[in-house]
Amino acid sequence: MAESFLEEQLRRIREMSEQMSRVTSNVAELSNELARDRELSRQDPLQEVRDLRTYPPRNESDDRAGQSRRHPVRNSSRRRR
């Protein structure tokens, strides 16, 4: 009877030892994750933002037409002071 009791205790000690090993590795992983998170929080929040919009190809003729539209000639009757 004493022998079976000791075997049971030894089995429980091994299980607890395995659990402690898993907990230790989880703590190390969590610490690394928190350090990575802290590092990312120090960076500019827009640093990871990417512009995924697509634009149509531009032609030189479109550029010239766009320039004339952007800067229209004004006939102003205002006087300069």
The first five atom37 places (N, CA, C, CB, O) and aatype in JSON, in Angstrom:
{
  "aatype": [12, 0, 6, 15, 13, 10, 6, 6, 5, 10, 1, 1, 9, 1, 6, 12, 15, 6, 5, 12, 15, 1, 19, 16, 15, 2, 19, 0, 6, 10, 15, 2, 6, 10, 0, 1, 3, 1, 6, 10, 15, 1, 5, 3, 14, 10, 5, 6, 19, 1, 3, 10, 1, 16, 18, 14, 14, 1, 2, 6, 15, 3, 3, 1, 0, 7, 5, 15, 1, 1, 8, 14, 19, 1, 2, 15, 15, 1, 1, 1, 1],
  "atom_mask": [
    [1, 1, 1, 1, 1],
    [1, 1, 1, 1, 1],
    [1, 1, 1, 1, 1],
    [1, 1, 1, 1, 1],
    [1, 1, 1, 1, 1],
    [1, 1, 1, 1, 1],
    [1, 1, 1, 1, 1],
    [1, 1, 1, 1, 1],
    [1, 1, 1, 1, 1],
    [1, 1, 1, 1, 1],
    [1, 1, 1, 1, 1],
    [1, 1, 1, 1, 1],
    [1, 1, 1, 1, 1],
    [1, 1, 1, 1, 1],
    [1, 1, 1, 1, 1],
    [1, 1, 1, 1, 1],
    [1, 1, 1, 1, 1],
    [1, 1, 1, 1, 1],
    [1, 1, 1, 1, 1],
    [1, 1, 1, 1, 1],
    [1, 1, 1, 1, 1],
    [1, 1, 1, 1, 1],
    [1, 1, 1, 1, 1],
    [1, 1, 1, 1, 1],
    [1, 1, 1, 1, 1],
    [1, 1, 1, 1, 1],
    [1, 1, 1, 1, 1],
    [1, 1, 1, 1, 1],
    [1, 1, 1, 1, 1],
    [1, 1, 1, 1, 1],
    [1, 1, 1, 1, 1],
    [1, 1, 1, 1, 1],
    [1, 1, 1, 1, 1],
    [1, 1, 1, 1, 1],
    [1, 1, 1, 1, 1],
    [1, 1, 1, 1, 1],
    [1, 1, 1, 1, 1],
    [1, 1, 1, 1, 1],
    [1, 1, 1, 1, 1],
    [1, 1, 1, 1, 1],
    [1, 1, 1, 1, 1],
    [1, 1, 1, 1, 1],
    [1, 1, 1, 1, 1],
    [1, 1, 1, 1, 1],
    [1, 1, 1, 1, 1],
    [1, 1, 1, 1, 1],
    [1, 1, 1, 1, 1],
    [1, 1, 1, 1, 1],
    [1, 1, 1, 1, 1],
    [1, 1, 1, 1, 1],
    [1, 1, 1, 1, 1],
    [1, 1, 1, 1, 1],
    [1, 1, 1, 1, 1],
    [1, 1, 1, 1, 1],
    [1, 1, 1, 1, 1],
    [1, 1, 1, 1, 1],
    [1, 1, 1, 1, 1],
    [1, 1, 1, 1, 1],
    [1, 1, 1, 1, 1],
    [1, 1, 1, 1, 1],
    [1, 1, 1, 1, 1],
    [1, 1, 1, 1, 1],
    [1, 1, 1, 1, 1],
    [1, 1, 1, 1, 1],
    [1, 1, 1, 1, 1],
    [1, 1, 1, 0, 1],
    [1, 1, 1, 1, 1],
    [1, 1, 1, 1, 1],
    [1, 1, 1, 1, 1],
    [1, 1, 1, 1, 1],
    [1, 1, 1, 1, 1],
    [1, 1, 1, 1, 1],
    [1, 1, 1, 1, 1],
    [1, 1, 1, 1, 1],
    [1, 1, 1, 1, 1],
    [1, 1, 1, 1, 1],
    [1, 1, 1, 1, 1],
    [1, 1, 1, 1, 1],
    [1, 1, 1, 1, 1],
    [1, 1, 1, 1, 1],
    [1, 1, 1, 1, 1]
  ],
  "atom_positions": [
    [[0.82, -1.19, 0.0], [0.0, 0.0, 0.0], [0.87, 1.26, 0.0], [-0.93, 0.0, 1.2], [0.58, 2.2, -0.74]],
    [[1.92, 1.29, 0.81], [2.81, 2.44, 0.86], [3.48, 2.66, -0.48], [3.86, 2.27, 1.95], [3.74, 3.8, -0.89]],
    [[3.77, 1.55, -1.17], [4.44, 1.65, -2.47], [3.52, 2.31, -3.51], [4.88, 0.25, -2.96], [3.96, 3.17, -4.26]],
    [[2.25, 1.92, -3.55], [1.31, 2.52, -4.5], [1.08, 4.0, -4.18], [-0.05, 1.76, -4.48], [0.91, 4.82, -5.08]],
    [[1.09, 4.34, -2.9], [0.95, 5.75, -2.51], [2.13, 6.57, -3.04], [0.85, 5.87, -0.96], [1.94, 7.66, -3.57]],
    [[3.34, 6.03, -2.88], [4.54, 6.74, -3.36], [4.55, 6.86, -4.89], [5.8, 6.01, -2.88], [4.97, 7.88, -5.43]],
    [[4.09, 5.81, -5.58], [4.01, 5.86, -7.05], [3.02, 6.94, -7.49], [3.6, 4.49, -7.63], [3.28, 7.68, -8.43]],
    [[1.89, 7.0, -6.81], [0.89, 8.03, -7.12], [1.46, 9.43, -6.89], [-0.37, 7.83, -6.27], [1.25, 10.33, -7.7]],
    [[2.17, 9.6, -5.79], [2.77, 10.9, -5.5], [3.82, 11.26, -6.55], [3.41, 10.9, -4.09], [3.9, 12.42, -6.98]],
    [[4.62, 10.3, -6.96], [5.63, 10.52, -7.98], [4.98, 10.91, -9.31], [6.5, 9.26, -8.16], [5.47, 11.81, -10.0]],
    [[3.89, 10.25, -9.68], [3.16, 10.59, -10.91], [2.63, 12.02, -10.84], [1.99, 9.6, -11.13], [2.73, 12.77, -11.82]],
    [[2.06, 12.4, -9.7], [1.52, 13.75, -9.53], [2.63, 14.8, -9.6], [0.77, 13.86, -8.2], [2.44, 15.88, -10.16]],
    [[3.78, 14.48, -9.03], [4.92, 15.41, -9.08], [5.39, 15.61, -10.52], [6.1, 14.89, -8.19], [5.69, 16.73, -10.93]],
    [[5.45, 14.53, -11.29], [5.85, 14.63, -12.7], [4.85, 15.49, -13.49], [5.96, 13.23, -13.35], [5.25, 16.34, -14.28]],
    [[3.56, 15.26, -13.26], [2.53, 16.06, -13.95], [2.66, 17.53, -13.61], [1.11, 15.55, -13.58], [2.58, 18.4, -14.48]],
    [[2.87, 17.82, -12.34], [3.02, 19.22, -11.92], [4.28, 19.83, -12.51], [3.06, 19.31, -10.38], [4.29, 21.01, -12.87]],
    [[5.34, 19.05, -12.62], [6.57, 19.53, -13.21], [6.36, 19.88, -14.69], [7.69, 18.48, -13.05], [6.86, 20.89, -15.17]],
    [[5.63, 19.02, -15.41], [5.31, 19.3, -16.82], [4.45, 20.57, -16.94], [4.57, 18.09, -17.45], [4.67, 21.39, -17.83]],
    [[3.49, 20.71, -16.04], [2.65, 21.91, -16.07], [3.49, 23.16, -15.83], [1.54, 21.8, -15.01], [3.29, 24.18, -16.49]],
    [[4.42, 23.08, -14.89], [5.28, 24.24, -14.6], [6.16, 24.57, -15.8], [6.16, 23.95, -13.36], [6.41, 25.75, -16.08]],
    [[6.64, 23.56, -16.51], [7.44, 23.8, -17.71], [6.61, 24.51, -18.77], [7.99, 22.46, -18.27], [7.09, 25.45, -19.41]],
    [[5.37, 24.06, -18.96], [4.5, 24.73, -19.93], [4.21, 26.16, -19.53], [3.17, 23.95, -20.08], [4.23, 27.07, -20.36]],
    [[3.95, 26.38, -18.25], [3.67, 27.74, -17.76], [4.88, 28.63, -17.98], [3.28, 27.72, -16.27], [4.74, 29.78, -18.4]],
    [[6.07, 28.12, -17.69], [7.29, 28.9, -17.87], [7.48, 29.29, -19.33], [8.5, 28.11, -17.38], [7.84, 30.43, -19.62]],
    [[7.24, 28.36, -20.25], [7.39, 28.68, -21.67], [6.31, 29.67, -22.12], [7.32, 27.4, -22.53], [6.58, 30.55, -22.94]],
    [[5.1, 29.54, -21.58], [4.03, 30.49, -21.91], [4.36, 31.89, -21.4], [2.7, 30.02, -21.33], [4.08, 32.88, -22.07]],
    [[4.96, 31.97, -20.21], [5.33, 33.27, -19.66], [6.4, 33.92, -20.52], [5.83, 33.13, -18.2], [6.33, 35.12, -20.79]],
    [[7.37, 33.14, -20.97], [8.42, 33.68, -21.83], [7.83, 34.18, -23.15], [9.51, 32.62, -22.11], [8.21, 35.25, -23.63]],
    [[6.91, 33.42, -23.72], [6.26, 33.82, -24.97], [5.45, 35.1, -24.78], [5.35, 32.69, -25.49], [5.48, 36.0, -25.62]],
    [[4.73, 35.17, -23.67], [3.92, 36.34, -23.38], [4.8, 37.58, -23.17], [3.06, 36.1, -22.14], [4.46, 38.67, -23.62]],
    [[5.93, 37.39, -22.49], [6.85, 38.51, -22.28], [7.39, 39.04, -23.61], [8.02, 38.08, -21.37], [7.48, 40.25, -23.82]],
    [[7.73, 38.12, -24.51], [8.2, 38.54, -25.84], [7.11, 39.28, -26.6], [8.67, 37.32, -26.65], [7.37, 40.29, -27.25]],
    [[5.9, 38.79, -26.51], [4.77, 39.43, -27.2], [4.52, 40.83, -26.64], [3.5, 38.57, -27.07], [4.26, 41.77, -27.4]],
    [[4.58, 40.98, -25.33], [4.38, 42.3, -24.71], [5.49, 43.26, -25.12], [4.33, 42.17, -23.19], [5.23, 44.44, -25.37]],
    [[6.73, 42.78, -25.19], [7.84, 43.64, -25.62], [7.64, 44.09, -27.06], [9.19, 42.89, -25.47], [7.87, 45.25, -27.38]],
    [[7.2, 43.18, -27.94], [6.91, 43.53, -29.32], [5.79, 44.56, -29.39], [6.55, 42.28, -30.14], [5.85, 45.52, -30.17]],
    [[4.77, 44.36, -28.59], [3.63, 45.27, -28.56], [4.06, 46.67, -28.1], [2.54, 44.73, -27.63], [3.65, 47.67, -28.68]],
    [[4.89, 46.72, -27.06], [5.4, 48.01, -26.57], [6.2, 48.72, -27.65], [6.28, 47.81, -25.33], [6.07, 49.93, -27.83]],
    [[7.02, 47.97, -28.37], [7.84, 48.55, -29.43], [6.96, 49.11, -30.54], [8.8, 47.5, -30.0], [7.23, 50.2, -31.05]],
    [[5.92, 48.38, -30.91], [5.02, 48.86, -31.96], [4.24, 50.09, -31.52], [4.07, 47.75, -32.36], [3.91, 50.94, -32.34]],
    [[3.93, 50.18, -30.24], [3.16, 51.33, -29.77], [4.0, 52.61, -29.78], [2.63, 51.06, -28.36], [3.45, 53.71, -29.79]],
    [[5.32, 52.46, -29.78], [6.19, 53.64, -29.84], [6.31, 54.18, -31.25], [7.57, 53.3, -29.32], [6.71, 55.33, -31.44]],
    [[5.96, 53.39, -32.25], [6.07, 53.82, -33.63], [4.87, 54.69, -34.01], [6.18, 52.61, -34.57], [3.85, 54.72, -33.32]],
    [[5.04, 55.38, -35.13], [3.98, 56.21, -35.66], [2.79, 55.32, -36.03], [4.47, 57.03, -36.89], [2.98, 54.33, -36.74]],
    [[1.58, 55.64, -35.58], [0.44, 54.77, -35.87], [0.13, 54.64, -37.36], [-0.78, 55.28, -35.15], [-0.48, 53.65, -37.78]],
    [[0.54, 55.61, -38.16], [0.26, 55.54, -39.59], [1.36, 54.84, -40.37], [0.04, 56.92, -40.15], [1.27, 54.69, -41.58]],
    [[2.41, 54.43, -39.69], [3.54, 53.8, -40.36], [3.13, 52.51, -41.06], [4.65, 53.52, -39.36], [3.68, 52.18, -42.11]],
    [[2.2, 51.78, -40.5], [1.79, 50.51, -41.08], [0.66, 50.66, -42.1], [1.37, 49.57, -39.99], [0.25, 49.67, -42.7]],
    [[0.14, 51.87, -42.3], [-0.97, 52.08, -43.22], [-0.45, 52.09, -44.64], [-1.72, 53.41, -42.89], [0.54, 52.76, -44.94]],
    [[-1.09, 51.36, -45.5], [-0.7, 51.3, -46.91], [-1.85, 51.83, -47.77], [-0.32, 49.85, -47.32], [-3.02, 51.58, -47.48]],
    [[-1.49, 52.57, -48.82], [-2.48, 53.07, -49.76], [-2.71, 51.98, -50.8], [-2.02, 54.42, -50.42], [-1.83, 51.71, -51.61]],
    [[-3.87, 51.36, -50.77], [-4.17, 50.26, -51.67], [-5.08, 50.67, -52.82], [-4.81, 49.13, -50.9], [-5.59, 49.83, -53.56]],
    [[-5.28, 51.97, -52.97], [-6.12, 52.44, -54.07], [-5.4, 52.24, -55.4], [-6.5, 53.93, -53.87], [-4.18, 52.28, -55.47]],
    [[-6.18, 52.02, -56.44], [-5.6, 51.9, -57.78], [-5.94, 53.16, -58.55], [-6.12, 50.62, -58.52], [-7.04, 53.7, -58.43]],
    [[-4.99, 53.62, -59.33], [-5.17, 54.83, -60.12], [-5.05, 54.46, -61.59], [-4.14, 55.92, -59.72], [-4.26, 53.59, -61.95]],
    [[-5.84, 55.13, -62.45], [-5.71, 54.87, -63.88], [-4.37, 55.4, -64.38], [-6.89, 55.52, -64.68], [-3.82, 56.32, -63.79]],
    [[-3.83, 54.82, -65.46], [-2.56, 55.31, -66.0], [-2.69, 56.76, -66.47], [-2.08, 54.43, -67.17], [-3.74, 57.17, -66.96]],
    [[-1.63, 57.51, -66.3], [-1.66, 58.93, -66.67], [-0.99, 59.13, -68.02], [-0.97, 59.8, -65.6], [0.03, 58.52, -68.32]],
    [[-1.58, 59.99, -68.83], [-1.01, 60.36, -70.13], [-0.49, 61.78, -70.04], [-2.06, 60.23, -71.28], [-0.96, 62.57, -69.23]],
    [[0.49, 62.09, -70.88], [1.04, 63.46, -70.87], [-0.02, 64.47, -71.31], [2.27, 63.55, -71.78], [-0.06, 65.59, -70.81]],
    [[-0.88, 64.07, -72.26], [-1.91, 65.0, -72.72], [-2.88, 65.32, -71.58], [-2.68, 64.41, -73.92], [-3.38, 66.44, -71.48]],
    [[-3.16, 64.32, -70.72], [-4.02, 64.56, -69.57], [-3.36, 65.52, -68.6], [-4.36, 63.24, -68.86], [-4.03, 66.36, -68.0]],
    [[-2.03, 65.41, -68.44], [-1.31, 66.28, -67.53], [-1.39, 67.74, -68.0], [0.16, 65.83, -67.41], [-1.61, 68.65, -67.21]],
    [[-1.21, 67.93, -69.29], [-1.25, 69.31, -69.82], [-2.65, 69.9, -69.68], [-0.81, 69.33, -71.32], [-2.81, 71.07, -69.33]],
    [[-3.64, 69.09, -69.95], [-5.02, 69.57, -69.83], [-5.34, 69.87, -68.37], [-6.03, 68.54, -70.4], [-6.02, 70.84, -68.06]],
    [[-4.85, 69.04, -67.49], [-5.09, 69.24, -66.06], [-4.43, 70.5, -65.56], [0.0, 0.0, 0.0], [-4.98, 71.18, -64.7]],
    [[-3.25, 70.83, -66.09], [-2.56, 72.04, -65.65], [-3.33, 73.28, -66.05], [-1.15, 72.09, -66.22], [-3.43, 74.24, -65.28]],
    [[-3.88, 73.27, -67.27], [-4.62, 74.45, -67.68], [-5.9, 74.6, -66.87], [-4.94, 74.39, -69.18], [-6.37, 75.72, -66.65]],
    [[-6.48, 73.5, -66.43], [-7.68, 73.57, -65.62], [-7.35, 74.01, -64.19], [-8.39, 72.23, -65.62], [-8.16, 74.67, -63.53]],
    [[-6.2, 73.64, -63.72], [-5.84, 73.98, -62.34], [-5.54, 75.47, -62.18], [-4.65, 73.17, -61.9], [-5.8, 76.05, -61.13]],
    [[-4.99, 76.08, -63.24], [-4.6, 77.49, -63.15], [-5.31, 78.29, -64.24], [-3.06, 77.63, -63.29], [-4.69, 78.68, -65.23]],
    [[-6.57, 78.53, -64.06], [-7.3, 79.27, -65.1], [-6.86, 80.74, -65.12], [-8.83, 79.18, -64.86], [-6.48, 81.32, -64.1]],
    [[-6.91, 81.3, -66.29], [-6.58, 82.71, -66.44], [-7.75, 83.52, -65.92], [-6.25, 83.08, -67.93], [-8.9, 83.29, -66.28]],
    [[-7.44, 84.45, -65.07], [-8.5, 85.26, -64.48], [-8.4, 86.69, -65.01], [-8.43, 85.23, -62.93], [-7.33, 87.3, -65.04]],
    [[-9.51, 87.19, -65.39], [-9.6, 88.6, -65.74], [-10.15, 89.31, -64.54], [-10.48, 88.84, -67.01], [-11.36, 89.43, -64.36]],
    [[-9.25, 89.78, -63.72], [-9.68, 90.39, -62.5], [-9.66, 91.9, -62.63], [-8.8, 89.93, -61.34], [-8.72, 92.48, -63.17]],
    [[-10.68, 92.51, -62.13], [-10.74, 93.97, -62.18], [-10.28, 94.57, -60.86], [-12.18, 94.44, -62.51], [-10.44, 95.76, -60.62]],
    [[-9.71, 93.73, -60.02], [-9.26, 94.25, -58.73], [-7.99, 95.05, -58.9], [-9.03, 93.11, -57.73], [-7.14, 94.76, -59.74]],
    [[-7.87, 96.05, -58.08], [-6.65, 96.86, -58.08], [-5.7, 96.33, -57.02], [-6.97, 98.34, -57.82], [-6.11, 95.89, -55.95]],
    [[-4.46, 96.38, -57.35], [-3.45, 95.99, -56.36], [-3.18, 97.17, -55.46], [-2.15, 95.51, -57.03], [-3.14, 98.31, -55.92]],
    [[-3.0, 96.92, -54.2], [-2.75, 98.01, -53.27], [-1.31, 98.1, -52.92], [-3.57, 97.85, -52.02], [-0.91, 98.96, -52.14]]
  ]
}
